[in-house]
Amino acid sequence: MQKNTLLALSSVLEFAAAPGRHVAAFDIAEKYRVSPPHPANVLSDPAPAGILDSAPGVGGRYRFTRHALPLQPPRLARRFAG
């Protein structure tokens, strides 16, 4: 699995575990030891698709917008892999 796909999948599953909570892109970068702009680049695709709600600004924030049960990790991985 590519690094971007793994980061995106791990982030989305983390958001799903705490629905309603906003998480800063900086916090994701710190947790997964990547550069701060990296999460924003990787997570830019699911936000419009209704998986995440994003808030612009310095250190942009993300929040999970779907019920976690219908998510299937292999399906998400294919989506992020392109």
SEFIZA-3560 file (N, C-alpha, C; in Angstrom, 3 decimals):
REM SEFIZA-3560
<numar><xx>0.852</xx><yy>-1.173</yy><zz>0.000</zz><atom>N</atom></numar>
<numar><xx>0.000</xx><yy>0.000</yy><zz>0.000</zz><atom>CA</atom></numar>
<numar><xx>0.899</xx><yy>1.238</yy><zz>0.000</zz><atom>C</atom></numar>
<numar><xx>0.542</xx><yy>2.227</yy><zz>-0.794</zz><atom>N</atom></numar>
<numar><xx>1.327</xx><yy>3.454</yy><zz>-0.868</zz><atom>CA</atom></numar>
<numar><xx>1.200</xx><yy>4.262</yy><zz>0.416</zz><atom>C</atom></numar>
<numar><xx>2.220</xx><yy>5.062</yy><zz>0.685</zz><atom>N</atom></numar>
<numar><xx>2.250</xx><yy>5.871</yy><zz>1.911</zz><atom>CA</atom></numar>
<numar><xx>1.057</xx><yy>6.831</yy><zz>1.981</zz><atom>C</atom></numar>
<numar><xx>0.706</xx><yy>7.460</yy><zz>0.862</zz><atom>N</atom></numar>
<numar><xx>-0.431</xx><yy>8.384</yy><zz>0.854</zz><atom>CA</atom></numar>
<numar><xx>-1.730</xx><yy>7.663</yy><zz>1.164</zz><atom>C</atom></numar>
<numar><xx>-1.910</xx><yy>6.485</yy><zz>0.584</zz><atom>N</atom></numar>
<numar><xx>-3.123</xx><yy>5.701</yy><zz>0.821</zz><atom>CA</atom></numar>
<numar><xx>-3.212</xx><yy>5.296</yy><zz>2.284</zz><atom>C</atom></numar>
<numar><xx>-2.104</xx><yy>4.858</yy><zz>2.842</zz><atom>N</atom></numar>
<numar><xx>-2.079</xx><yy>4.452</yy><zz>4.249</zz><atom>CA</atom></numar>
<numar><xx>-2.381</xx><yy>5.628</yy><zz>5.170</zz><atom>C</atom></numar>
<numar><xx>-1.805</xx><yy>6.791</yy><zz>4.880</zz><atom>N</atom></numar>
<numar><xx>-2.068</xx><yy>7.987</yy><zz>5.692</zz><atom>CA</atom></numar>
<numar><xx>-3.545</xx><yy>8.372</yy><zz>5.617</zz><atom>C</atom></numar>
<numar><xx>-4.099</xx><yy>8.377</yy><zz>4.421</zz><atom>N</atom></numar>
<numar><xx>-5.506</xx><yy>8.746</yy><zz>4.256</zz><atom>CA</atom></numar>
<numar><xx>-6.420</xx><yy>7.755</yy><zz>4.965</zz><atom>C</atom></numar>
<numar><xx>-6.181</xx><yy>6.483</yy><zz>4.777</zz><atom>N</atom></numar>
<numar><xx>-7.012</xx><yy>5.454</yy><zz>5.395</zz><atom>CA</atom></numar>
<numar><xx>-6.914</xx><yy>5.514</yy><zz>6.921</zz><atom>C</atom></numar>
<numar><xx>-5.711</xx><yy>5.644</yy><zz>7.447</zz><atom>N</atom></numar>
<numar><xx>-5.521</xx><yy>5.732</yy><zz>8.904</zz><atom>CA</atom></numar>
<numar><xx>-6.223</xx><yy>6.964</yy><zz>9.465</zz><atom>C</atom></numar>
<numar><xx>-6.128</xx><yy>8.075</yy><zz>8.761</zz><atom>N</atom></numar>
<numar><xx>-6.761</xx><yy>9.310</yy><zz>9.229</zz><atom>CA</atom></numar>
<numar><xx>-8.275</xx><yy>9.198</yy><zz>9.239</zz><atom>C</atom></numar>
<numar><xx>-8.844</xx><yy>8.679</yy><zz>8.157</zz><atom>N</atom></numar>
<numar><xx>-10.302</xx><yy>8.546</yy><zz>8.081</zz><atom>CA</atom></numar>
<numar><xx>-10.817</xx><yy>7.600</yy><zz>9.155</zz><atom>C</atom></numar>
<numar><xx>-10.137</xx><yy>6.499</yy><zz>9.387</zz><atom>N</atom></numar>
<numar><xx>-10.571</xx><yy>5.566</yy><zz>10.428</zz><atom>CA</atom></numar>
<numar><xx>-10.449</xx><yy>6.190</yy><zz>11.822</zz><atom>C</atom></numar>
<numar><xx>-9.435</xx><yy>7.016</yy><zz>12.015</zz><atom>N</atom></numar>
<numar><xx>-9.286</xx><yy>7.728</yy><zz>13.292</zz><atom>CA</atom></numar>
<numar><xx>-10.444</xx><yy>8.703</yy><zz>13.491</zz><atom>C</atom></numar>
<numar><xx>-10.825</xx><yy>9.429</yy><zz>12.435</zz><atom>N</atom></numar>
<numar><xx>-11.957</xx><yy>10.357</yy><zz>12.521</zz><atom>CA</atom></numar>
<numar><xx>-13.242</xx><yy>9.600</yy><zz>12.800</zz><atom>C</atom></numar>
<numar><xx>-13.389</xx><yy>8.435</yy><zz>12.185</zz><atom>N</atom></numar>
<numar><xx>-14.601</xx><yy>7.633</yy><zz>12.365</zz><atom>CA</atom></numar>
<numar><xx>-14.744</xx><yy>7.161</yy><zz>13.812</zz><atom>C</atom></numar>
<numar><xx>-13.622</xx><yy>6.966</yy><zz>14.478</zz><atom>N</atom></numar>
<numar><xx>-13.649</xx><yy>6.525</yy><zz>15.872</zz><atom>CA</atom></numar>
<numar><xx>-14.113</xx><yy>7.623</yy><zz>16.815</zz><atom>C</atom></numar>
<numar><xx>-14.039</xx><yy>8.874</yy><zz>16.373</zz><atom>N</atom></numar>
<numar><xx>-14.454</xx><yy>10.008</yy><zz>17.203</zz><atom>CA</atom></numar>
<numar><xx>-15.281</xx><yy>10.974</yy><zz>16.354</zz><atom>C</atom></numar>
<numar><xx>-16.466</xx><yy>10.547</yy><zz>15.912</zz><atom>N</atom></numar>
<numar><xx>-17.271</xx><yy>11.407</yy><zz>15.045</zz><atom>CA</atom></numar>
<numar><xx>-17.634</xx><yy>12.711</yy><zz>15.738</zz><atom>C</atom></numar>
<numar><xx>-17.665</xx><yy>13.772</yy><zz>14.951</zz><atom>N</atom></numar>
<numar><xx>-18.015</xx><yy>15.080</yy><zz>15.496</zz><atom>CA</atom></numar>
<numar><xx>-16.830</xx><yy>15.873</yy><zz>15.999</zz><atom>C</atom></numar>
<numar><xx>-15.721</xx><yy>15.225</yy><zz>16.215</zz><atom>N</atom></numar>
<numar><xx>-14.524</xx><yy>15.906</yy><zz>16.723</zz><atom>CA</atom></numar>
<numar><xx>-13.720</xx><yy>16.461</yy><zz>15.547</zz><atom>C</atom></numar>
<numar><xx>-13.312</xx><yy>17.714</yy><zz>15.634</zz><atom>N</atom></numar>
<numar><xx>-12.461</xx><yy>18.327</yy><zz>14.612</zz><atom>CA</atom></numar>
<numar><xx>-11.000</xx><yy>18.023</yy><zz>14.941</zz><atom>C</atom></numar>
<numar><xx>-10.254</xx><yy>17.626</yy><zz>13.930</zz><atom>N</atom></numar>
<numar><xx>-8.842</xx><yy>17.298</yy><zz>14.109</zz><atom>CA</atom></numar>
<numar><xx>-8.027</xx><yy>18.179</yy><zz>13.169</zz><atom>C</atom></numar>
<numar><xx>-6.997</xx><yy>18.808</yy><zz>13.694</zz><atom>N</atom></numar>
<numar><xx>-6.139</xx><yy>19.685</yy><zz>12.892</zz><atom>CA</atom></numar>
<numar><xx>-5.208</xx><yy>18.868</yy><zz>12.011</zz><atom>C</atom></numar>
<numar><xx>-4.965</xx><yy>19.370</yy><zz>10.805</zz><atom>N</atom></numar>
<numar><xx>-4.036</xx><yy>18.712</yy><zz>9.889</zz><atom>CA</atom></numar>
<numar><xx>-2.654</xx><yy>18.585</yy><zz>10.542</zz><atom>C</atom></numar>
<numar><xx>-2.268</xx><yy>19.581</yy><zz>11.334</zz><atom>N</atom></numar>
<numar><xx>-0.982</xx><yy>19.535</yy><zz>12.030</zz><atom>CA</atom></numar>
<numar><xx>-0.912</xx><yy>18.341</yy><zz>12.986</zz><atom>C</atom></numar>
<numar><xx>-2.023</xx><yy>18.062</yy><zz>13.694</zz><atom>N</atom></numar>
<numar><xx>-2.056</xx><yy>16.927</yy><zz>14.626</zz><atom>CA</atom></numar>
<numar><xx>-1.900</xx><yy>15.602</yy><zz>13.897</zz><atom>C</atom></numar>
<numar><xx>-2.519</xx><yy>15.513</yy><zz>12.726</zz><atom>N</atom></numar>
<numar><xx>-2.390</xx><yy>14.293</yy><zz>11.920</zz><atom>CA</atom></numar>
<numar><xx>-0.942</xx><yy>14.137</yy><zz>11.470</zz><atom>C</atom></numar>
<numar><xx>-0.358</xx><yy>15.232</yy><zz>11.007</zz><atom>N</atom></numar>
<numar><xx>1.036</xx><yy>15.198</yy><zz>10.551</zz><atom>CA</atom></numar>
<numar><xx>1.969</xx><yy>14.768</yy><zz>11.679</zz><atom>C</atom></numar>
<numar><xx>1.741</xx><yy>15.299</yy><zz>12.850</zz><atom>N</atom></numar>
<numar><xx>2.583</xx><yy>14.960</yy><zz>13.994</zz><atom>CA</atom></numar>
<numar><xx>2.432</xx><yy>13.487</yy><zz>14.375</zz><atom>C</atom></numar>
<numar><xx>1.208</xx><yy>13.005</yy><zz>14.404</zz><atom>N</atom></numar>
<numar><xx>0.962</xx><yy>11.613</yy><zz>14.810</zz><atom>CA</atom></numar>
<numar><xx>1.590</xx><yy>10.620</yy><zz>13.836</zz><atom>C</atom></numar>
<numar><xx>1.491</xx><yy>10.905</yy><zz>12.545</zz><atom>N</atom></numar>
<numar><xx>1.985</xx><yy>9.966</yy><zz>11.542</zz><atom>CA</atom></numar>
<numar><xx>3.361</xx><yy>10.338</yy><zz>10.993</zz><atom>C</atom></numar>
<numar><xx>3.991</xx><yy>11.351</yy><zz>11.621</zz><atom>N</atom></numar>
<numar><xx>5.358</xx><yy>11.756</yy><zz>11.307</zz><atom>CA</atom></numar>
<numar><xx>5.559</xx><yy>12.073</yy><zz>9.819</zz><atom>C</atom></numar>
<numar><xx>4.716</xx><yy>12.979</yy><zz>9.342</zz><atom>N</atom></numar>
<numar><xx>4.830</xx><yy>13.486</yy><zz>7.975</zz><atom>CA</atom></numar>
<numar><xx>4.874</xx><yy>15.008</yy><zz>8.039</zz><atom>C</atom></numar>
<numar><xx>5.199</xx><yy>15.651</yy><zz>6.922</zz><atom>N</atom></numar>
<numar><xx>5.248</xx><yy>17.111</yy><zz>6.911</zz><atom>CA</atom></numar>
<numar><xx>3.840</xx><yy>17.677</yy><zz>7.084</zz><atom>C</atom></numar>
<numar><xx>3.698</xx><yy>18.835</yy><zz>7.725</zz><atom>N</atom></numar>
<numar><xx>2.374</xx><yy>19.410</yy><zz>7.989</zz><atom>CA</atom></numar>
<numar><xx>1.473</xx><yy>19.582</yy><zz>6.760</zz><atom>C</atom></numar>
<numar><xx>1.982</xx><yy>19.939</yy><zz>5.582</zz><atom>N</atom></numar>
<numar><xx>1.070</xx><yy>20.072</yy><zz>4.435</zz><atom>CA</atom></numar>
<numar><xx>0.605</xx><yy>18.728</yy><zz>3.864</zz><atom>C</atom></numar>
<numar><xx>1.299</xx><yy>17.658</yy><zz>4.217</zz><atom>N</atom></numar>
<numar><xx>0.997</xx><yy>16.343</yy><zz>3.635</zz><atom>CA</atom></numar>
<numar><xx>-0.443</xx><yy>15.881</yy><zz>3.889</zz><atom>C</atom></numar>
<numar><xx>-0.959</xx><yy>15.936</yy><zz>5.115</zz><atom>N</atom></numar>
<numar><xx>-2.350</xx><yy>15.508</yy><zz>5.326</zz><atom>CA</atom></numar>
<numar><xx>-3.348</xx><yy>16.311</yy><zz>4.500</zz><atom>C</atom></numar>
<numar><xx>-3.131</xx><yy>17.596</yy><zz>4.375</zz><atom>N</atom></numar>
<numar><xx>-4.056</xx><yy>18.415</yy><zz>3.588</zz><atom>CA</atom></numar>
<numar><xx>-4.072</xx><yy>17.972</yy><zz>2.132</zz><atom>C</atom></numar>
<numar><xx>-2.911</xx><yy>17.640</yy><zz>1.599</zz><atom>N</atom></numar>
<numar><xx>-2.850</xx><yy>17.164</yy><zz>0.221</zz><atom>CA</atom></numar>
<numar><xx>-3.528</xx><yy>15.810</yy><zz>0.065</zz><atom>C</atom></numar>
<numar><xx>-3.271</xx><yy>14.918</yy><zz>0.996</zz><atom>N</atom></numar>
<numar><xx>-3.823</xx><yy>13.562</yy><zz>0.918</zz><atom>CA</atom></numar>
<numar><xx>-5.328</xx><yy>13.560</yy><zz>1.161</zz><atom>C</atom></numar>
<numar><xx>-5.795</xx><yy>14.397</yy><zz>2.092</zz><atom>N</atom></numar>
<numar><xx>-7.211</xx><yy>14.379</yy><zz>2.470</zz><atom>CA</atom></numar>
<numar><xx>-8.075</xx><yy>15.330</yy><zz>1.649</zz><atom>C</atom></numar>
<numar><xx>-7.507</xx><yy>15.980</yy><zz>0.669</zz><atom>N</atom></numar>
<numar><xx>-8.307</xx><yy>16.916</yy><zz>-0.117</zz><atom>CA</atom></numar>
<numar><xx>-9.368</xx><yy>16.217</yy><zz>-0.952</zz><atom>C</atom></numar>
<numar><xx>-9.163</xx><yy>14.970</yy><zz>-1.331</zz><atom>N</atom></numar>
<numar><xx>-10.131</xx><yy>14.250</yy><zz>-2.155</zz><atom>CA</atom></numar>
<numar><xx>-11.383</xx><yy>13.818</yy><zz>-1.404</zz><atom>C</atom></numar>
<numar><xx>-11.284</xx><yy>13.214</yy><zz>-0.198</zz><atom>N</atom></numar>
<numar><xx>-12.504</xx><yy>12.736</yy><zz>0.457</zz><atom>CA</atom></numar>
<numar><xx>-13.422</xx><yy>13.826</yy><zz>0.977</zz><atom>C</atom></numar>
<numar><xx>-12.888</xx><yy>15.014</yy><zz>1.218</zz><atom>N</atom></numar>
<numar><xx>-13.737</xx><yy>16.079</yy><zz>1.761</zz><atom>CA</atom></numar>
<numar><xx>-14.920</xx><yy>16.380</yy><zz>0.847</zz><atom>C</atom></numar>
<numar><xx>-14.704</xx><yy>16.597</yy><zz>-0.445</zz><atom>N</atom></numar>
<numar><xx>-15.854</xx><yy>16.850</yy><zz>-1.304</zz><atom>CA</atom></numar>
<numar><xx>-16.756</xx><yy>15.629</yy><zz>-1.474</zz><atom>C</atom></numar>
<numar><xx>-16.224</xx><yy>14.454</yy><zz>-1.264</zz><atom>N</atom></numar>
<numar><xx>-16.997</xx><yy>13.234</yy><zz>-1.468</zz><atom>CA</atom></numar>
<numar><xx>-17.943</xx><yy>12.930</yy><zz>-0.311</zz><atom>C</atom></numar>
<numar><xx>-17.946</xx><yy>13.757</yy><zz>0.721</zz><atom>N</atom></numar>
<numar><xx>-18.857</xx><yy>13.551</yy><zz>1.835</zz><atom>CA</atom></numar>
<numar><xx>-18.328</xx><yy>12.668</yy><zz>2.943</zz><atom>C</atom></numar>
<numar><xx>-17.061</xx><yy>12.308</yy><zz>2.888</zz><atom>N</atom></numar>
<numar><xx>-16.475</xx><yy>11.491</yy><zz>3.951</zz><atom>CA</atom></numar>
<numar><xx>-16.004</xx><yy>12.394</yy><zz>5.089</zz><atom>C</atom></numar>
<numar><xx>-15.377</xx><yy>13.506</yy><zz>4.705</zz><atom>N</atom></numar>
<numar><xx>-14.871</xx><yy>14.455</yy><zz>5.688</zz><atom>CA</atom></numar>
<numar><xx>-15.409</xx><yy>15.840</yy><zz>5.404</zz><atom>C</atom></numar>
<numar><xx>-15.532</xx><yy>16.599</yy><zz>6.465</zz><atom>N</atom></numar>
<numar><xx>-15.862</xx><yy>18.014</yy><zz>6.356</zz><atom>CA</atom></numar>
<numar><xx>-14.574</xx><yy>18.745</yy><zz>6.702</zz><atom>C</atom></numar>
<numar><xx>-14.159</xx><yy>19.654</yy><zz>5.840</zz><atom>N</atom></numar>
<numar><xx>-12.909</xx><yy>20.355</yy><zz>6.113</zz><atom>CA</atom></numar>
<numar><xx>-13.171</xx><yy>21.821</yy><zz>6.408</zz><atom>C</atom></numar>
<numar><xx>-12.326</xx><yy>22.371</yy><zz>7.258</zz><atom>N</atom></numar>
<numar><xx>-12.392</xx><yy>23.786</yy><zz>7.606</zz><atom>CA</atom></numar>
<numar><xx>-11.097</xx><yy>24.431</yy><zz>7.146</zz><atom>C</atom></numar>
<numar><xx>-11.174</xx><yy>25.469</yy><zz>6.318</zz><atom>N</atom></numar>
<numar><xx>-9.953</xx><yy>26.099</yy><zz>5.835</zz><atom>CA</atom></numar>
<numar><xx>-9.255</xx><yy>26.896</yy><zz>6.921</zz><atom>C</atom></numar>
<numar><xx>-8.035</xx><yy>27.292</yy><zz>6.618</zz><atom>N</atom></numar>
<numar><xx>-7.277</xx><yy>28.120</yy><zz>7.547</zz><atom>CA</atom></numar>
<numar><xx>-5.961</xx><yy>27.480</yy><zz>7.901</zz><atom>C</atom></numar>
<numar><xx>-5.210</xx><yy>28.193</yy><zz>8.704</zz><atom>N</atom></numar>
<numar><xx>-3.922</xx><yy>27.680</yy><zz>9.140</zz><atom>CA</atom></numar>
<numar><xx>-4.152</xx><yy>26.400</yy><zz>9.931</zz><atom>C</atom></numar>
<numar><xx>-3.492</xx><yy>25.342</yy><zz>9.525</zz><atom>N</atom></numar>
<numar><xx>-3.653</xx><yy>24.059</yy><zz>10.206</zz><atom>CA</atom></numar>
<numar><xx>-5.016</xx><yy>23.451</yy><zz>9.997</zz><atom>C</atom></numar>
<numar><xx>-5.683</xx><yy>23.748</yy><zz>8.898</zz><atom>N</atom></numar>
<numar><xx>-7.019</xx><yy>23.256</yy><zz>8.578</zz><atom>CA</atom></numar>
<numar><xx>-7.489</xx><yy>22.093</yy><zz>9.431</zz><atom>C</atom></numar>
<numar><xx>-8.760</xx><yy>22.017</yy><zz>9.639</zz><atom>N</atom></numar>
<numar><xx>-9.317</xx><yy>20.975</yy><zz>10.502</zz><atom>CA</atom></numar>
<numar><xx>-10.262</xx><yy>20.096</yy><zz>9.705</zz><atom>C</atom></numar>
<numar><xx>-10.355</xx><yy>18.838</yy><zz>10.117</zz><atom>N</atom></numar>
<numar><xx>-11.219</xx><yy>17.864</yy><zz>9.467</zz><atom>CA</atom></numar>
<numar><xx>-12.139</xx><yy>17.219</yy><zz>10.486</zz><atom>C</atom></numar>
<numar><xx>-13.327</xx><yy>16.840</yy><zz>10.017</zz><atom>N</atom></numar>
<numar><xx>-14.296</xx><yy>16.162</yy><zz>10.879</zz><atom>CA</atom></numar>
<numar><xx>-14.988</xx><yy>15.108</yy><zz>10.028</zz><atom>C</atom></numar>
<numar><xx>-15.202</xx><yy>13.949</yy><zz>10.605</zz><atom>N</atom></numar>
<numar><xx>-15.877</xx><yy>12.848</yy><zz>9.922</zz><atom>CA</atom></numar>
<numar><xx>-17.347</xx><yy>13.191</yy><zz>9.761</zz><atom>C</atom></numar>
<numar><xx>-17.921</xx><yy>12.935</yy><zz>8.585</zz><atom>N</atom></numar>
<numar><xx>-19.311</xx><yy>13.320</yy><zz>8.346</zz><atom>CA</atom></numar>
<numar><xx>-20.245</xx><yy>12.148</yy><zz>8.094</zz><atom>C</atom></numar>
<numar><xx>-19.742</xx><yy>10.933</yy><zz>8.076</zz><atom>N</atom></numar>
<numar><xx>-20.589</xx><yy>9.771</yy><zz>7.806</zz><atom>CA</atom></numar>
<numar><xx>-20.620</xx><yy>8.842</yy><zz>9.004</zz><atom>C</atom></numar>
<numar><xx>-21.626</xx><yy>7.999</yy><zz>9.043</zz><atom>N</atom></numar>
<numar><xx>-21.697</xx><yy>6.969</yy><zz>10.071</zz><atom>CA</atom></numar>
<numar><xx>-20.589</xx><yy>5.965</yy><zz>9.785</zz><atom>C</atom></numar>
<numar><xx>-19.872</xx><yy>5.530</yy><zz>10.784</zz><atom>N</atom></numar>
<numar><xx>-18.695</xx><yy>4.681</yy><zz>10.594</zz><atom>CA</atom></numar>
<numar><xx>-19.025</xx><yy>3.269</yy><zz>10.107</zz><atom>C</atom></numar>
<numar><xx>-20.192</xx><yy>2.748</yy><zz>10.407</zz><atom>N</atom></numar>
<numar><xx>-20.482</xx><yy>1.354</yy><zz>10.085</zz><atom>CA</atom></numar>
<numar><xx>-20.427</xx><yy>1.011</yy><zz>8.599</zz><atom>C</atom></numar>
<numar><xx>-20.942</xx><yy>1.830</yy><zz>7.679</zz><atom>N</atom></numar>
<numar><xx>-20.889</xx><yy>1.404</yy><zz>6.283</zz><atom>CA</atom></numar>
<numar><xx>-19.516</xx><yy>1.537</yy><zz>5.621</zz><atom>C</atom></numar>
<numar><xx>-18.538</xx><yy>2.077</yy><zz>6.319</zz><atom>N</atom></numar>
<numar><xx>-17.208</xx><yy>2.219</yy><zz>5.729</zz><atom>CA</atom></numar>
<numar><xx>-16.525</xx><yy>0.867</yy><zz>5.637</zz><atom>C</atom></numar>
<numar><xx>-15.925</xx><yy>0.619</yy><zz>4.506</zz><atom>N</atom></numar>
<numar><xx>-15.175</xx><yy>-0.612</yy><zz>4.294</zz><atom>CA</atom></numar>
<numar><xx>-13.743</xx><yy>-0.224</yy><zz>3.940</zz><atom>C</atom></numar>
<numar><xx>-12.774</xx><yy>-0.539</yy><zz>4.816</zz><atom>N</atom></numar>
<numar><xx>-11.393</xx><yy>-0.127</yy><zz>4.567</zz><atom>CA</atom></numar>
<numar><xx>-10.861</xx><yy>-0.486</yy><zz>3.173</zz><atom>C</atom></numar>
<numar><xx>-11.123</xx><yy>-1.681</yy><zz>2.632</zz><atom>N</atom></numar>
<numar><xx>-10.586</xx><yy>-1.952</yy><zz>1.287</zz><atom>CA</atom></numar>
<numar><xx>-11.185</xx><yy>-0.999</yy><zz>0.224</zz><atom>C</atom></numar>
<numar><xx>-12.451</xx><yy>-0.670</yy><zz>0.376</zz><atom>N</atom></numar>
<numar><xx>-13.088</xx><yy>0.244</yy><zz>-0.555</zz><atom>CA</atom></numar>
<numar><xx>-12.490</xx><yy>1.657</yy><zz>-0.443</zz><atom>C</atom></numar>
<numar><xx>-12.259</xx><yy>2.088</yy><zz>0.794</zz><atom>N</atom></numar>
<numar><xx>-11.619</xx><yy>3.393</yy><zz>1.005</zz><atom>CA</atom></numar>
<numar><xx>-10.209</xx><yy>3.402</yy><zz>0.424</zz><atom>C</atom></numar>
<numar><xx>-9.468</xx><yy>2.327</yy><zz>0.651</zz><atom>N</atom></numar>
<numar><xx>-8.098</xx><yy>2.247</yy><zz>0.136</zz><atom>CA</atom></numar>
<numar><xx>-8.080</xx><yy>2.377</yy><zz>-1.380</zz><atom>C</atom></numar>
<numar><xx>-9.003</xx><yy>1.721</yy><zz>-2.065</zz><atom>N</atom></numar>
<numar><xx>-9.074</xx><yy>1.833</yy><zz>-3.528</zz><atom>CA</atom></numar>
<numar><xx>-9.382</xx><yy>3.272</yy><zz>-3.936</zz><atom>C</atom></numar>
<numar><xx>-10.249</xx><yy>3.928</yy><zz>-3.186</zz><atom>N</atom></numar>
<numar><xx>-10.613</xx><yy>5.313</yy><zz>-3.508</zz><atom>CA</atom></numar>
<numar><xx>-9.407</xx><yy>6.231</yy><zz>-3.410</zz><atom>C</atom></numar>
<numar><xx>-8.632</xx><yy>6.082</yy><zz>-2.346</zz><atom>N</atom></numar>
<numar><xx>-7.474</xx><yy>6.938</yy><zz>-2.139</zz><atom>CA</atom></numar>
<numar><xx>-6.329</xx><yy>6.589</yy><zz>-3.095</zz><atom>C</atom></numar>
<numar><xx>-6.240</xx><yy>5.326</yy><zz>-3.477</zz><atom>N</atom></numar>
<numar><xx>-5.168</xx><yy>4.908</yy><zz>-4.382</zz><atom>CA</atom></numar>
<numar><xx>-5.393</xx><yy>5.427</yy><zz>-5.797</zz><atom>C</atom></numar>
<numar><xx>-6.598</xx><yy>5.884</yy><zz>-6.096</zz><atom>N</atom></numar>
<numar><xx>-6.862</xx><yy>6.483</yy><zz>-7.398</zz><atom>CA</atom></numar>
<numar><xx>-7.635</xx><yy>5.553</yy><zz>-8.236</zz><atom>C</atom></numar>
//
